[in-house]
Amino acid sequence: MRITGLSGKTCSRKSTAISLILCRQREFRVVELRTLTSELNQKTDSLNTLLASTRSSLDEVTDTKNKISVLGLGINKGTYNAIMWTVIAGLLVSNGDWLSHLQKKPGSILQSPRRI
């Protein structure tokens, strides 16, 4: 016995049964793949959340490592170095002025001796 399908093709009952089985297998595979896709999307979202959390923690640690606590204030290492070198330069300049001021005083220890 022959059966006419929707496409107008005629086929035997045996081939129709096989086609039906294959169609159901494809439908099952489509459902299976959709489920797998959904699971993978959930894993991807979970990993993206974990990555964002890890990056946030890394940024915190980096900020902490780049700071020095001075008098209870967290100061950036670059700023701290600039302040310290400015203080050192200021001390050297003021020390040089102080020494030159001592050399100009009469009877100063640092004054060059007079020749008699």
ZIMO-V956984 format. One record per residue. N is the residue number from 1. RES is the residue in one letter. PHI is phi in radians with two decimals (* if undefined). OMEGA is omega in whole degrees, -180 to 180 (none if undefined). D_LAST is the distance of its C-alpha to the last C-alpha in Angstrom with 2 decimals. Layout:
BEGIN
[[N & RES & PHI & OMEGA & D_LAST] [N & RES & PHI & OMEGA & D_LAST]]
END
This chain:
BEGIN
[[1 & M & * & -177 & 144.61] [2 & R & -1.94 & 180 & 142.11] [3 & I & -2.10 & 178 & 139.77] [4 & T & -1.68 & -179 & 138.33] [5 & G & -1.48 & -179 & 134.68] [6 & L & -1.11 & -179 & 132.86] [7 & S & -1.38 & 180 & 131.85] [8 & G & 1.61 & 179 & 135.52] [9 & K & -1.43 & 176 & 135.32] [10 & T & -1.74 & 179 & 137.92] [11 & C & -2.58 & -180 & 137.06] [12 & S & -1.41 & 179 & 138.78] [13 & R & -1.07 & -179 & 138.32] [14 & K & -1.11 & 180 & 136.51] [15 & S & -1.21 & 177 & 133.86] [16 & T & -1.19 & 179 & 133.57] [17 & A & -1.13 & 178 & 132.93] [18 & I & -1.14 & 179 & 130.28] [19 & S & -1.07 & 179 & 128.70] [20 & L & -1.13 & 178 & 128.69] [21 & I & -1.11 & 180 & 127.02] [22 & L & -1.11 & 179 & 124.38] [23 & C & -1.12 & 179 & 123.80] [24 & R & -1.17 & 177 & 123.32] [25 & Q & -1.10 & 178 & 120.94] [26 & R & -1.14 & 179 & 118.87] [27 & E & -1.07 & 178 & 118.88] [28 & F & -1.08 & 180 & 117.78] [29 & R & -1.12 & 178 & 114.99] [30 & V & -1.09 & 179 & 113.86] [31 & V & -1.09 & 179 & 113.72] [32 & E & -1.06 & 180 & 111.87] [33 & L & -1.19 & 177 & 109.29] [34 & R & -1.12 & 178 & 108.83] [35 & T & -1.10 & 179 & 108.21] [36 & L & -1.08 & 178 & 105.71] [37 & T & -1.07 & 179 & 103.96] [38 & S & -1.09 & 179 & 103.75] [39 & E & -1.09 & 180 & 102.29] [40 & L & -1.14 & 177 & 99.72] [41 & N & -1.12 & 178 & 98.73] [42 & Q & -1.13 & 178 & 98.23] [43 & K & -1.10 & 179 & 96.06] [44 & T & -1.09 & 178 & 94.02] [45 & D & -1.09 & 179 & 93.49] [46 & S & -1.10 & 179 & 92.48] [47 & L & -1.17 & 177 & 89.99] [48 & N & -1.13 & 177 & 88.53] [49 & T & -1.12 & 179 & 88.06] [50 & L & -1.11 & 178 & 86.38] [51 & L & -1.10 & 178 & 84.11] [52 & A & -1.09 & 178 & 83.07] [53 & S & -1.13 & 179 & 82.31] [54 & T & -1.13 & 178 & 80.27] [55 & R & -1.11 & 179 & 78.26] [56 & S & -1.11 & 178 & 77.60] [57 & S & -1.11 & 179 & 76.38] [58 & L & -1.10 & 178 & 74.17] [59 & D & -1.08 & 178 & 72.62] [60 & E & -1.10 & -179 & 71.91] [61 & V & -1.12 & 180 & 70.29] [62 & T & -1.09 & 178 & 68.19] [63 & D & -1.08 & 180 & 66.99] [64 & T & -1.14 & -180 & 66.15] [65 & K & -1.20 & -178 & 64.21] [66 & N & -1.56 & -179 & 62.19] [67 & K & -2.09 & 176 & 61.04] [68 & I & -2.13 & 179 & 58.42] [69 & S & -1.57 & 178 & 58.88] [70 & V & -2.18 & -178 & 55.84] [71 & L & 0.94 & 178 & 56.37] [72 & G & 1.41 & 180 & 60.09] [73 & L & -1.82 & 175 & 60.05] [74 & G & -1.45 & -177 & 61.18] [75 & I & -2.04 & 178 & 58.65] [76 & N & -1.05 & -178 & 59.12] [77 & K & -1.04 & 179 & 56.79] [78 & G & -1.11 & 178 & 55.63] [79 & T & -1.14 & 179 & 54.78] [80 & Y & -1.03 & 179 & 53.01] [81 & N & -1.08 & 179 & 50.88] [82 & A & -1.10 & 179 & 50.00] [83 & I & -1.10 & -178 & 48.98] [84 & M & -1.12 & 179 & 46.86] [85 & W & -1.18 & 176 & 45.00] [86 & T & -1.14 & 178 & 44.43] [87 & V & -1.10 & 180 & 43.00] [88 & I & -1.08 & 179 & 40.74] [89 & A & -1.09 & 178 & 39.54] [90 & G & -1.09 & 178 & 38.99] [91 & L & -1.15 & 179 & 36.95] [92 & L & -1.12 & 179 & 34.78] [93 & V & -1.17 & -179 & 34.21] [94 & S & -1.19 & 178 & 33.51] [95 & N & -1.16 & 178 & 31.19] [96 & G & -1.11 & 177 & 29.21] [97 & D & -1.14 & -179 & 29.01] [98 & W & -1.16 & 179 & 27.97] [99 & L & -1.15 & 180 & 25.10] [100 & S & -1.19 & 177 & 23.87] [101 & H & -1.16 & 179 & 24.28] [102 & L & -1.17 & -178 & 22.13] [103 & Q & -1.20 & -177 & 19.26] [104 & K & -1.45 & -179 & 19.30] [105 & K & -1.30 & 176 & 19.10] [106 & P & -1.18 & 179 & 15.96] [107 & G & 1.38 & -179 & 15.10] [108 & S & -1.26 & 179 & 17.29] [109 & I & -1.12 & -176 & 17.39] [110 & L & -1.50 & -179 & 17.91] [111 & Q & -1.28 & -180 & 15.01] [112 & S & -1.18 & -177 & 12.62] [113 & P & -1.17 & 177 & 9.33] [114 & R & -1.51 & 176 & 6.27] [115 & R & -1.55 & -179 & 3.74] [116 & I & -1.71 & none & 0.00]]
END
